[in-house]
């Protein structure tokens, strides 16, 4: 959710605010990857889940502040439906301010192989995703392109206090002269206590049309489990290389998660 090509990007004071919140938010094990990381994984909670959060980003193109509402429901223990909606505040580098509804994201996550910790077998899954261009392109809130992420393969494995995760996939852009891209990420979470985990990842995206057009980002994330129903998730991301958006840029996210 967070490393999408052609997002425009957050006032510096919003980024500073996110940094403060991230520092205050304690960090959860037993929680898979996914948000607050860019890399998805095959683990998810049974039943329903609602994530409400705020993300911020700043780069040479300007600033972006996004309010995120993420709706998840597990039809069966191995299959989950996901609907994500966004409200965007955009401050282009040239000045001005636009606010409105962003694109809409729909995803189906299927874990076709459960993890066997004792036997050393990882969990495997796929999570095809569609981005519907519901944002107003004329106001700079989107680019009007449909995007389909084709059968991204997800990996997750627990080793002692560590949880390792990875994702690899391909994003197909429909109806616009925008390059498709291959992407992938990998990271690890370490369970400090039964409630607290810290993690890190590397995530990359490569244009299929221009090989020199690629991005690499690193994320430091944390999850704190308040109880069986509530979690706090936070992360800071910094691009190490990003030719598409004018060079390195910082980003941050804070989520409040309700499982029911």
Phi and psi in degrees as a GROMACS rama.xvg file:
@    title "Ramachandran Plot"
@    xaxis  label "Phi"
@    yaxis  label "Psi"
@TYPE xy
-156.328  -23.06  UNK-2
-116.237  43.0915  UNK-3
-85.2201  134.934  UNK-4
-64.4516  144.435  UNK-5
68.5587  28.338  UNK-6
-75.4484  146.581  UNK-7
-94.3564  -55.2218  UNK-8
126.8  165.17  UNK-9
-121.735  137.792  UNK-10
-47.2073  148.063  UNK-11
-61.4102  -33.1627  UNK-12
-68.2456  -29.7837  UNK-13
-67.7836  -40.1442  UNK-14
-62.6891  -43.1543  UNK-15
-62.2273  -38.946  UNK-16
-62.8275  -41.4285  UNK-17
-64.7093  -37.4496  UNK-18
-62.1813  -41.2833  UNK-19
-64.0476  -46.0122  UNK-20
-61.644  -39.939  UNK-21
-64.411  -38.6509  UNK-22
-66.4779  -32.6384  UNK-23
-80.8407  -27.2838  UNK-24
-74.9512  120.603  UNK-25
-65.6147  163.241  UNK-26
-79.4386  -152.18  UNK-29
34.736  10.5915  UNK-30
-112.995  131.698  UNK-31
-70.5575  -155.02  UNK-32
-90.6039  -112.944  UNK-33
58.1256  -152.014  UNK-34
-59.5424  134.628  UNK-35
-93.3801  14.2384  UNK-36
-92.6159  161.06  UNK-37
-78.1591  -27.4975  UNK-38
-85.2843  130.391  UNK-39
-87.6868  168.136  UNK-40
-148.03  169.881  UNK-41
-83.5975  -1.66465  UNK-42
-89.9118  136.731  UNK-43
-154.899  159.478  UNK-44
-78.8421  150.472  UNK-45
-72.9396  162.411  UNK-46
76.1076  -144.928  UNK-47
-105.586  159.455  UNK-48
-151.46  135.959  UNK-49
-124.954  127.384  UNK-50
-114.372  125.562  UNK-51
-117.135  130.048  UNK-52
-154.859  176.414  UNK-53
-135.892  135.31  UNK-54
-125.22  149.865  UNK-55
-139.677  147.599  UNK-56
-149.696  147.902  UNK-57
-140.342  133.443  UNK-58
-151.448  -166.385  UNK-59
-64.4351  -23.4283  UNK-60
-81.1013  -13.3293  UNK-61
137.532  -149.085  UNK-62
-135.719  151.85  UNK-63
-140.362  131.503  UNK-64
-121.203  126.382  UNK-65
-127.811  129.988  UNK-66
-96.3837  129.121  UNK-67
-117.458  134.555  UNK-68
-127.356  118.218  UNK-69
-118.013  119.814  UNK-70
-109.576  124.756  UNK-71
-128.971  143.23  UNK-72
-147.632  128.372  UNK-73
-90.3677  111.847  UNK-74
-67.1619  -41.6011  UNK-75
-139.013  167.043  UNK-76
-55.9092  -23.0101  UNK-77
-107.309  2.76159  UNK-78
-135.628  125.358  UNK-79
-131.87  140.151  UNK-80
-100.098  144.059  UNK-81
-138.938  128.359  UNK-82
-124.172  126.097  UNK-83
-122.482  129.208  UNK-84
-118.913  151.999  UNK-85
-134.713  142.412  UNK-86
-117.194  127.195  UNK-87
-116.187  140.92  UNK-88
-118.347  118.064  UNK-89
-117.583  129.348  UNK-90
-118.589  93.4244  UNK-91
-61.0067  154.754  UNK-92
-60.1695  -29.1807  UNK-93
-79.7609  -2.38165  UNK-94
109.452  167.091  UNK-95
96.7607  177.708  UNK-96
-155.698  131.591  UNK-97
-126.829  142.961  UNK-98
-139.703  141.077  UNK-99
172.782  -178.264  UNK-100
-72.4612  138.76  UNK-101
-93.9617  -164.714  UNK-102
-69.7355  161.789  UNK-103
-113.609  138.387  UNK-104
-119.482  132.85  UNK-105
-127.281  133.533  UNK-106
-139.033  145.248  UNK-107
-118.307  122.815  UNK-108
-111.577  124.878  UNK-109
-123.584  118.218  UNK-110
-94.0355  102.147  UNK-111
-89.0802  -8.14757  UNK-112
-140.353  119.079  UNK-113
-79.5514  151.624  UNK-114
-72.5935  140.959  UNK-115
-119.485  94.7024  UNK-116
-62.3033  -44.2477  UNK-117
-63.9617  -37.3061  UNK-118
-90.2302  -1.64488  UNK-119
73.698  22.8701  UNK-120
-96.8212  129.247  UNK-121
-78.7262  163.051  UNK-122
-84.1647  140.622  UNK-123
-130.508  146.004  UNK-124
-160.347  175.889  UNK-125
-130.744  156.667  UNK-126
-147.682  72.6286  UNK-127
-61.0251  142.194  UNK-128
-139.441  144.678  UNK-129
-125.577  131.424  UNK-130
-103.077  117.1  UNK-131
-94.9477  125.941  UNK-132
-76.8866  75.1715  UNK-133
-90.1616  -8.52929  UNK-134
-77.1481  154.055  UNK-135
-79.263  106.69  UNK-136
-66.0392  -35.2203  UNK-137
-63.6798  -25.6758  UNK-138
-98.8871  8.23101  UNK-139
76.4843  20.2701  UNK-140
-92.2174  -7.30222  UNK-141
-169.034  178.728  UNK-142
-115.299  7.2869  UNK-143
74.6925  10.7773  UNK-144
-100.397  137.539  UNK-145
-78.8871  138.917  UNK-146
-129.7  137.499  UNK-147
-126.043  125.238  UNK-148
-98.1093  113.218  UNK-149
-87.8766  112.234  UNK-150
40.1106  54.8692  UNK-151
-62.0571  131.537  UNK-152
-88.5764  131.384  UNK-153
-115.526  143.178  UNK-154
-133.397  138.618  UNK-155
-149.554  136.866  UNK-156
-151.912  134.333  UNK-157
-98.624  129.835  UNK-158
-132.836  99.3072  UNK-159
62.7044  -125.048  UNK-160
-83.8692  -4.38883  UNK-161
-94.6507  143.706  UNK-162
-124.617  116.563  UNK-163
-102.016  140.49  UNK-164
-143.004  154.914  UNK-165
-157.521  156.78  UNK-166
-147.767  142.725  UNK-167
-142.99  137.289  UNK-168
-163.771  -171.523  UNK-169
-139.236  133.004  UNK-170
-109.177  123.09  UNK-171
-103.599  125.552  UNK-172
-100.667  128.99  UNK-173
-110.693  133.48  UNK-174
81.4096  4.32423  UNK-175
-138.572  158.055  UNK-176
-83.764  64.6468  UNK-177
-125.686  134.383  UNK-178
-68.0044  143.206  UNK-179
-67.7138  170.858  UNK-180
-151.53  149.531  UNK-181
-101.609  145.426  UNK-182
-144.755  161.681  UNK-183
-170.789  157.48  UNK-184
-155.297  160.307  UNK-185
-152.547  145.913  UNK-186
-165.038  -177.717  UNK-187
-144.459  146.4  UNK-188
-115.469  140.618  UNK-189
-118.974  123.78  UNK-190
-80.4088  105.07  UNK-191
-75.1477  -43.1022  UNK-192
-137.084  -174.414  UNK-193
-69.214  -13.0115  UNK-194
-114.635  -16.922  UNK-195
-123.114  130.505  UNK-196
-141.768  144.875  UNK-197
-117.68  146.932  UNK-198
-148.921  168.248  UNK-199
-147.487  155.602  UNK-200
-150.219  163.537  UNK-201
-120.964  137.263  UNK-202
-136.557  137.085  UNK-203
-136.916  150.002  UNK-204
-135.432  134.828  UNK-205
-127.458  128.354  UNK-206
-68.6988  138.425  UNK-207
-81.0173  -16.7189  UNK-208
-92.0123  -36.9497  UNK-209
-126.78  105.978  UNK-210
-63.3043  -25.2341  UNK-211
-82.4359  -7.32277  UNK-212
-91.8484  89.0646  UNK-213
-143.82  155.546  UNK-214
-123.775  147.683  UNK-215
-137.645  127.52  UNK-216
-130.658  150.204  UNK-217
-121.088  142.784  UNK-218
-129.98  136.694  UNK-219
-110.75  124.114  UNK-220
-132.773  166.368  UNK-221
-152.121  149.258  UNK-222
-136.061  133.546  UNK-223
-121.394  121.872  UNK-224
-90.7953  111.57  UNK-225
-73.7899  -49.2617  UNK-226
-160.265  -165.831  UNK-227
-65.0661  -18.131  UNK-228
-106.603  -24.1831  UNK-229
-126.022  141.614  UNK-230
-139.089  154.057  UNK-231
-118.27  129.851  UNK-232
-126.842  139.641  UNK-233
-150.386  153.273  UNK-234
-158.282  158.856  UNK-235
-123.644  131.853  UNK-236
-120.258  140.969  UNK-237
-136.654  129.012  UNK-238
-78.375  129.403  UNK-239
-84.1418  -27.4028  UNK-240
-153.043  134.824  UNK-241
-158.667  89.5002  UNK-242
-72.7796  -29.1095  UNK-243
-72.5347  -27.2614  UNK-244
-119.349  28.3267  UNK-245
78.2793  29.097  UNK-246
102.174  -177.557  UNK-247
-56.8302  145.483  UNK-248
-149.983  146.27  UNK-249
-89.9825  153.722  UNK-250
-149.954  155  UNK-251
-146.584  157.968  UNK-252
-149.733  142.967  UNK-253
-133.385  129.903  UNK-254
-123.963  144.305  UNK-255
-111.971  124.779  UNK-256
-116.538  130.33  UNK-257
-117.705  119.207  UNK-258
-102.023  134.485  UNK-259
